Amino acid sequence: MTVKTLAELLDEGVDGRTVLVRSDLNVPIKDGVITDAGRIIASAPTIGALADAGARVIVAAHLGRPKGAVDSALSLAPVAYRLGDELDRYIQLAGDVVGQDAQERAAGLTEGDVLLLENVRFDPRETSKDDAERAALAKEFAALVGKDGAFVSDGFGVVHRKQASVYDVATLLPSYAGGLVASEVDVLAALTENPKRPYAVVLGGSKVSDKLAVIEALAPKVDTLVIGGGMCFTFFAAQGFPVGASLLQEEMIDTCKDLLDRYGDVIQLPVDVLVADRFAADAESNTVATTAIPDEWLGLDIGPESVRRFAAVLSNANTIFWNGPMGVFEFEKFSVGTRGIAEAIIEATKKGAFSVVGGGDSAAAVRSLSLPEDGFSHISTGGGASLEYLEGKELPGISVLSTTQEG
């Protein structure tokens, strides 16, 4: 697949041109304060490179799920301030998506200016299933950049979505993969095309259904598939073990039985878990074997013996992909399993393993637990996009770049 890159756009020259950049700035915000700026930090280099080269830069991004209506709690105002700090330059914030304020501000941009449009999901056409509605919004995005404009796709976390600012606008403008998107695709290709063995995958999170497709895709290709988090309890139930009040997807039990029948030599499950009498940071807790979870108690983390066993597997791996925490890492008492797995991956990386953190809650855990981000080979900015790529699905926001090249 041939895709033009940011480097090629810069070589062509952007001085005096207006460039629309689709970034993923969907960061967690609590009480108006950004709690994890990872996606902003990762997005800044592409925006900065264009501005430094003399482009008039317009950035499109979303925050949360406002469902096509203006919601002041999901304004990108905090993001504009944080992005400005990261780039050490003033970032204008439009008062709308493609309305009068956005149009006037876009028309007034000079070389090196950066304008952030308000949350693109305030416009219901952005996520519409109607092709014509999305196309209409895309035309308005294209109109903002005018003649000689260009589009740079740099929001890897949204490239699996067929949305106006991700897909449709790329059919109207000369389009390029930003530095972040290009690097993410290169990393994920390395996991799928010829990974160095032994290859270990660690999957966590709450639901088997969320990870079923990636389990099916990777289990035949990897040497070890470690499963933890809330999803492991459905596997325990499939083995006939009691799970107490733990998270359980009863409708997935037969699926888990089938997976264990087919890939039992690859799948590794915890042998002990940390259970609690209730879902709370200060709950009473106890470590029990996975075969002996008491009634009314719920598992909130993998146990210490599981951490030791999984760490031993990871220490011998040359390629590691991790997506999903091992427990409720937001509660300190139940973060030990996630920390232990992360530290084991860091140690393997020091010995030369190629390690990828698959975005989402895993990336959030790395930061909230104050683990060194440079301890991993790569931390993805797109959890869902990473998984869909590894599942072998086509990512609309990537494929469109290869079919809409100028000329």
C-alpha positions in Angstrom: 0.0 0.0 0.0 1.5 3.3 -1.1 0.8 6.3 1.1 2.3 9.7 1.0 3.9 10.9 4.2 4.4 14.1 6.1 8.0 14.2 5.0 6.9 14.2 1.4 4.5 17.0 2.1 7.2 19.1 3.8 9.5 18.4 0.8 6.8 19.7 -1.5 6.6 22.8 0.6 3.8 24.1 2.8 4.9 27.7 3.3 1.8 29.8 2.9 -0.5 26.8 2.4 -3.3 25.8 4.7 -3.1 22.2 6.1 -5.9 20.4 7.9 -4.6 17.9 10.4 -6.8 15.3 12.0 -5.3 14.6 15.4 -6.4 12.3 18.2 -6.6 14.7 21.2 -9.2 12.6 23.1 -7.7 12.9 26.5 -9.2 12.2 29.9 -10.3 15.3 31.7 -11.5 15.5 35.3 -12.9 18.8 36.8 -11.5 20.7 33.8 -8.0 19.2 34.3 -6.3 16.9 31.8 -5.2 13.8 33.7 -3.2 12.1 30.9 -1.8 14.3 28.2 -0.2 11.4 26.3 -2.1 11.8 23.1 -1.5 15.6 23.0 2.2 15.0 23.5 2.3 12.4 20.7 0.3 14.6 18.3 2.4 17.8 18.8 5.4 16.9 16.6 3.4 16.7 13.4 1.5 19.9 14.1 4.7 21.7 15.1 6.6 20.5 12.0 4.0 21.9 9.8 3.8 25.2 11.6 7.6 25.6 11.7 7.6 25.0 8.0 5.3 28.0 7.4 1.9 26.2 7.0 -1.3 27.7 8.3 -2.4 24.7 10.4 -6.0 23.8 11.2 -6.4 20.9 13.6 -9.6 18.8 13.8 -10.1 16.5 16.8 -12.8 15.2 19.1 -13.3 14.7 22.8 -15.6 12.2 24.3 -19.0 11.3 22.9 -21.2 14.3 22.7 -23.6 12.5 20.3 -23.8 15.4 17.8 -24.7 18.1 20.2 -22.7 20.9 21.8 -21.7 20.0 25.3 -19.6 22.6 27.1 -18.1 19.9 29.3 -16.6 18.4 26.2 -15.1 21.6 24.8 -11.5 21.3 23.5 -10.6 24.5 25.4 -8.4 22.6 28.0 -6.7 20.8 25.1 -5.9 24.0 23.3 -4.1 25.3 26.3 -2.2 22.1 26.8 -1.3 21.8 23.2 0.0 25.4 23.3 2.2 24.6 26.2 3.6 21.6 24.3 4.3 23.5 21.2 5.3 26.7 23.0 3.0 28.7 20.7 -0.5 30.2 20.9 -3.3 27.9 19.8 -6.5 29.6 18.6 -9.7 27.7 19.5 -12.7 28.2 17.1 -16.1 28.6 18.7 -17.6 26.1 16.4 -16.6 23.2 14.1 -17.1 24.7 10.6 -19.3 27.6 11.3 -18.8 31.4 11.0 -16.2 31.6 13.7 -14.1 28.7 12.3 -14.4 30.2 8.8 -13.3 33.7 9.9 -10.4 32.4 12.0 -9.3 30.1 9.1 -9.3 33.0 6.7 -7.2 35.1 9.0 -4.4 32.6 9.6 -0.9 33.6 8.7 2.2 31.4 8.2 2.9 29.3 11.3 -0.5 29.9 13.0 -2.4 27.0 14.5 -6.2 26.9 14.8 -7.9 24.1 16.7 -11.5 23.6 15.6 -14.1 22.9 18.3 -15.0 19.3 19.1 -15.8 17.8 15.6 -18.4 15.5 17.2 -20.5 18.5 18.1 -21.6 18.2 14.5 -23.8 15.1 14.0 -22.6 14.7 10.5 -19.1 13.7 11.7 -20.2 10.3 12.8 -23.2 9.9 10.6 -23.8 6.5 8.9 -25.2 8.5 5.9 -22.4 8.9 3.4 -24.0 12.1 2.0 -24.2 13.7 5.4 -20.5 13.0 6.1 -19.5 14.1 2.6 -21.3 17.5 3.2 -19.3 18.1 6.3 -16.1 17.0 4.6 -16.6 19.6 1.9 -16.9 22.3 4.6 -13.6 21.0 6.2 -12.0 21.2 2.7 -13.3 24.7 2.2 -11.5 25.9 5.3 -8.1 25.1 3.7 -9.0 26.4 0.3 -6.9 26.2 -2.8 -3.5 24.5 -2.5 -4.7 23.0 0.8 -3.8 19.5 2.1 -4.9 17.0 4.6 -2.7 15.1 7.1 -4.1 12.1 8.9 -2.4 11.9 12.3 -5.0 10.6 14.6 -4.2 6.9 14.8 -6.8 6.4 17.5 -9.6 7.1 15.0 -8.3 5.6 11.7 -10.6 2.6 12.3 -13.6 4.9 12.0 -15.3 5.9 8.8 -15.9 9.5 9.8 -16.0 12.8 8.0 -12.8 14.3 9.4 -11.0 10.9 9.2 -12.1 9.3 5.9 -14.3 11.6 3.8 -12.1 14.7 3.8 -9.2 12.6 2.5 -11.2 12.0 -0.7 -11.3 15.7 -1.4 -7.8 16.9 -0.6 -4.2 15.8 -1.3 -3.7 13.5 1.7 -0.7 12.3 3.7 0.0 10.1 6.7 1.3 12.1 9.6 4.4 11.1 11.6 2.3 9.5 14.3 0.1 7.4 12.0 3.1 6.3 9.9 5.1 5.2 13.0 2.1 3.3 14.4 1.5 1.4 11.2 5.2 0.5 11.0 5.2 -0.8 14.5 2.0 -2.9 14.1 3.3 -4.3 10.8 6.4 -5.5 12.7 4.0 -7.5 15.0 2.2 -9.2 12.2 4.6 -9.7 9.3 7.6 -11.4 10.8 7.9 -11.0 14.5 11.0 -12.3 16.3 10.2 -15.3 18.4 9.3 -16.3 21.0 6.3 -14.0 20.6 4.1 -13.4 23.7 0.8 -11.5 23.8 -0.7 -10.3 27.1 -4.4 -9.5 27.0 -6.5 -8.0 29.9 -9.5 -5.9 30.3 -13.0 -6.7 31.4 -14.8 -8.5 28.6 -13.9 -11.6 26.5 -16.3 -10.3 23.8 -14.1 -7.1 23.4 -11.0 -9.2 22.7 -12.5 -12.3 21.0 -11.5 -11.3 17.5 -7.9 -10.5 18.5 -7.6 -13.8 20.4 -8.8 -15.6 17.3 -6.4 -13.7 15.1 -3.3 -14.0 17.3 -3.6 -17.4 19.0 -2.5 -19.4 16.0 0.4 -17.0 15.4 2.0 -16.5 18.9 3.9 -18.8 21.2 2.1 -17.7 24.4 -1.1 -15.8 25.0 -1.5 -14.6 28.6 -5.0 -13.7 29.7 -5.7 -11.7 32.8 -8.1 -8.9 33.9 -11.8 -9.3 34.3 -12.1 -11.5 31.2 -10.2 -14.3 32.8 -13.2 -15.2 35.0 -15.2 -16.3 32.1 -12.4 -18.6 31.2 -12.4 -20.0 34.8 -16.2 -20.6 34.5 -15.5 -22.4 31.2 -13.2 -24.8 33.2 -15.9 -25.4 35.8 -14.4 -23.2 38.5 -16.5 -21.0 40.8 -16.0 -17.3 40.2 -18.1 -15.9 43.1 -19.3 -12.3 42.3 -16.5 -11.7 39.8 -17.2 -10.2 36.4 -18.7 -12.9 34.2 -20.0 -13.1 30.6 -22.2 -16.2 30.8 -23.0 -16.0 27.1 -19.2 -16.3 26.3 -18.6 -19.4 28.4 -19.0 -21.9 25.5 -16.8 -19.6 23.4 -14.1 -19.8 26.0 -14.4 -23.6 26.2 -13.9 -23.7 22.5 -10.8 -21.4 22.7 -9.3 -23.5 25.4 -9.9 -26.7 23.4 -8.2 -25.2 20.3 -5.5 -23.2 21.9 -5.0 -24.7 25.3 -1.3 -25.1 24.6 -0.9 -21.4 23.9 -3.3 -19.8 26.4 -2.0 -19.2 29.9 -4.5 -18.2 32.6 -3.8 -17.0 36.2 -3.4 -19.6 38.9 -4.3 -17.2 41.7 -6.3 -14.0 42.1 -6.7 -11.2 44.5 -10.3 -11.2 45.6 -12.3 -8.5 47.5 -15.5 -8.5 49.5 -16.7 -5.5 47.5 -15.7 -3.2 44.6 -13.8 -0.4 46.5 -10.3 0.8 47.0 -10.4 0.0 50.7 -12.2 -3.4 50.3 -11.0 -6.4 52.4 -8.9 -8.6 50.2 -7.3 -12.0 50.1 -5.3 -14.1 47.6 -6.9 -17.4 46.6 -6.3 -20.1 44.0 -8.3 -19.6 40.9 -10.2 -22.8 41.7 -11.3 -21.5 45.1 -12.9 -18.1 44.7 -15.4 -17.7 47.6 -19.1 -17.0 47.0 -19.9 -13.3 47.1 -16.3 -12.3 46.7 -15.0 -10.8 43.4 -11.6 -11.0 41.7 -10.0 -7.6 41.2 -6.4 -8.5 40.3 -4.2 -11.5 39.4 -2.2 -13.0 42.3 1.5 -12.9 43.0 2.1 -16.5 41.8 0.5 -15.6 38.4 2.7 -12.5 38.2 5.8 -14.7 38.7 4.7 -17.3 36.2 3.8 -14.7 33.5 7.0 -12.7 34.2 9.0 -15.9 33.6 7.3 -16.3 30.2 7.9 -12.7 29.3 11.5 -12.8 30.3 12.2 -15.2 27.4 10.1 -13.4 24.8 11.7 -11.4 21.9 8.4 -9.8 20.8 5.7 -8.7 23.3 2.3 -7.1 22.7 0.3 -6.0 25.7 -3.3 -4.7 25.7 -5.4 -4.5 28.8 -4.7 -4.2 32.5 -4.5 -7.3 34.8 -6.8 -5.8 37.4 -8.5 -2.7 38.7 -5.2 -0.7 38.6 -7.1 2.5 39.5 -7.2 1.1 43.1 -3.7 0.9 44.5 -4.4 -2.3 46.3 -5.4 -4.0 43.1 -2.7 -2.5 40.8 0.0 -5.0 41.8 -0.7 -7.4 38.9 -0.7 -4.8 36.2 2.5 -3.2 37.6 4.2 -6.6 37.9 3.4 -7.5 34.2 4.5 -4.0 33.1 7.8 -4.3 35.0 8.4 -7.7 33.5 7.9 -6.3 30.0 10.3 -3.5 30.8 12.9 -5.9 31.9 12.4 -8.0 28.7 12.8 -4.8 26.7 16.1 -4.0 28.4 17.3 -7.4 27.3 16.4 -6.6 23.7 12.8 -7.6 23.3 10.5 -5.5 21.0 7.6 -4.5 23.2 4.4 -2.7 22.2 1.8 -1.4 24.6 -1.5 -1.4 22.7 -2.9 1.9 23.8 -6.1 2.4 25.8 -6.2 1.4 29.4 -2.7 -0.2 29.2 -1.1 3.1 28.2 -3.1 4.9 30.9 -1.9 2.3 33.4 1.8 2.9 32.5 1.3 6.6 33.2 -0.9 6.4 36.3 1.5 3.9 37.9 4.5 6.2 37.1 6.3 3.6 35.0 8.9 4.8 32.6 7.4 5.2 29.1 10.8 4.7 27.5 10.9 1.3 29.1 8.8 0.0 26.2 9.7 0.0 22.6 6.4 1.6 21.6 3.2 2.8 23.4 0.4 3.1 20.9 -2.1 6.0 21.0 -4.9 3.9 19.6 -6.3 0.9 21.6 -9.2 0.1 19.3 -7.3 0.8 16.1 -4.3 -1.3 17.3 -6.6 -4.3 18.0 -8.4 -4.0 14.6 -5.1 -3.8 12.8 -3.9 -7.0 14.5 -7.2 -8.7 13.8 -6.5 -8.1 10.1 -9.3 -5.6 9.6 -9.1 -2.8 7.1 -8.7 0.6 8.7 -10.7 3.1 6.6 -8.6 6.1 7.6 -5.5 4.3 6.4 -6.8 2.7 3.3 -8.3 5.9 2.0 -4.8 7.5 2.0 -3.6 5.0 -0.5 -6.5 5.5 -2.9 -6.7 9.3 -2.9 -3.2 10.4 -3.8 -2.9 13.5 -5.9 -2.6 12.6 -9.6 
